[in-house]
Amino acid sequence: LPSPQCASLEGHSDSVNAITFTMPRGEYLVTAGLDGRTIVWREQGNGGWTSHGGTQEVEEINWISACPAAEHANSFALGASDGSVWVYEIRSTGSPDNSLSIVQAYYLHTSPCTAGTWTPDGNLLITVAEEGSLHVWDPWGAAAAAGLSNPQGGQALVSVGEEDARFRVEGGLYSITVS
């Protein structure tokens, strides 16, 4: 068995509170933190890592989640303290200033977006927030292509909040999973 490797990655100016390898092959490591920065790292083959690029769109990032869809390899979503949700694709070529492409940005949560996860096929993204809202997003248009849409219109395919008794949770929602 190979021995485990540790690496020190420099680039954030505040706590890193979210980290993930991209799917399906873990080509990139993505870190995000309370400094609002997202940094994409690429392994150099000798156990070392170098910055592949990054961005800063928000003040603080609460979570990141890699998209499991093979057709959207090296894509991820993040949720921010301002309630926004961002979906990015990592470009394998180009300059570090041009390494991320914004796929979608959503702004329906009215308090910090505290958790998010993808459906197993990677077509839909589900997010929750402190105010008790849950939104199902269709970032790739797969649901729309299948003729599914929110009957009330709007950005989200499904939106549920504390008007639904199941979502009247004191203190907000902080985790979510999909089977």
N, C-alpha and C positions, 0 to 999 in steps of 0.2 A: 504494500500500500504506500502511496506517496505521502510524504509528511505534510501536515497542514501548513498553509502559508498565511501569514499576517502581513498586512500592508498599512501604511499610514498615508492617508490621502489629505492633502492640504488644499484649501480653497474656500471653505465656509468661514464666515466671521461670527457665527453664533451656533448654537446646538444643532446637530444633525439629528432629526427625529424620524426620518423615513429613508428607507434604503431598499432597493430591489434589483435583481438581475432581470434583464429583458428576456422575453420568451420568443421562440421556443428553445434557443440554444445558449442563452446566457452570454451573448456576444458583448453586451455592455452592462455596466453597473451604473445605476442612477441613484444619486443622493439628493436629499432635499432637507431644508431645515427652517429654523426660526429666523434666519436672515432673508428668507424669501427666495433664496437661490436654488436652482436646480442645476446640478452638474452631472454630465454624462462622462463616464470613465471607460477607457478601453484598455484591455490587458495587452502588454507588450511582448508576451511570449516567454519572458524570463521571470515571471512572477511579479513584475512591476506594472504599475498602472499609470496612464497619462490621461490628462483631460482631453476629451474629444469635443468639448464645447459645453454650453449651458445657456441659461436664461434667468431673468428675474422679472416676473410679471406682477408679483404680489408682495405684501409685507411679510407674511408668514405662511409656511406650508405645513399642513397637518398630516397628510398621508400621500403615498404614491402606490400605484398598483400596475403591474405589467399586464398588458393585454395578451391572453393566451392564444389568440387566433393566428395560425401560421400565415394566412394571407395578409396579416397586419403585423408581421414580425418586427420586433424592436419598437413597439409602440407602448405608451403608458399613459395613465391618467393621474392627476393629482387634485387634491382639495385644499382650499386655502382658508385662512382665518376670516377673510372678508365674505365667505360663502360661495365664492366662485369655484368652478370645476373646469379643468383644462385637460385636453387630450392632445398628445404630441406624437409625432413619428420622428425617429432618429434617422438622419441621413448618413449614409456610410461614407460619402465623399463630400468634399467641400471644405471650407474654412471653419474653424471653431465658432466664428460668429454666425455661421449659417448651418449649423449642425442639427438644429431642431426645426421642425415644421409644425405649426399649430394646425390641428385638424378641426377642433371645435373648442369653444369656450362658452360656458353656461353660467347664468346669473340668477337663478330662481331662489336659491337658499337665501334667507334673510339673516342668518347668523352663521358662525363658523361651520364649514363643511367638515365633519369629524371623521367620516369613514366612507370608503367606496370599494366596490368590487365588480368584477366582470362576470357575466354569465360564462359557463364553461366553454361555450363556442366562441367567446370573445366578441359577439355581435352587439350585446347590450351592456351598458354600464349603469349600476345602481348606486346612488349616493344618499347619505343621511346627514342631518345637521342638528345642532344644539336645539333649535326651536321645535324639533320634532317632525320635520318634513322628510319625506322619502321621494326621490325622483328616479325614474327609469329613462335613460337617455339612449338614443339610437345614433351614435356618432358616425357610423359607416353607412347608414341609410338602408341597412338590411331589412328592418321592419317596414319602413316606408316602401321599399321595393316589393315586399310581400303584401302590400295593401293595408298595413296596419298603421293607425295614427291615433292620436289623442282626440276623442270625440269633441272635446271642448277647444281644441286647437292648442297652440302654444309650443314651446321648445321641447318639453318632455313628453315621452310616450305615455307615461303614467305619472301622476303627481298626487301624493297623499300627505295630509298634514294633520294637525291636532283637531280639525273638525271631525275626523274619524276617531272614535273612542279608542281604537287600538293604538293610536299614536300620541295619546295624551300621557306622556311619560314625564314625570317630574325630573328635571335636570337635563333632558334632551337624549338624543340617540348618539351612541358612540361606537357602535360596531355593526357590521352586517356581513352576512355570508349567503351564498346561493348554492343550492344543491344541483 
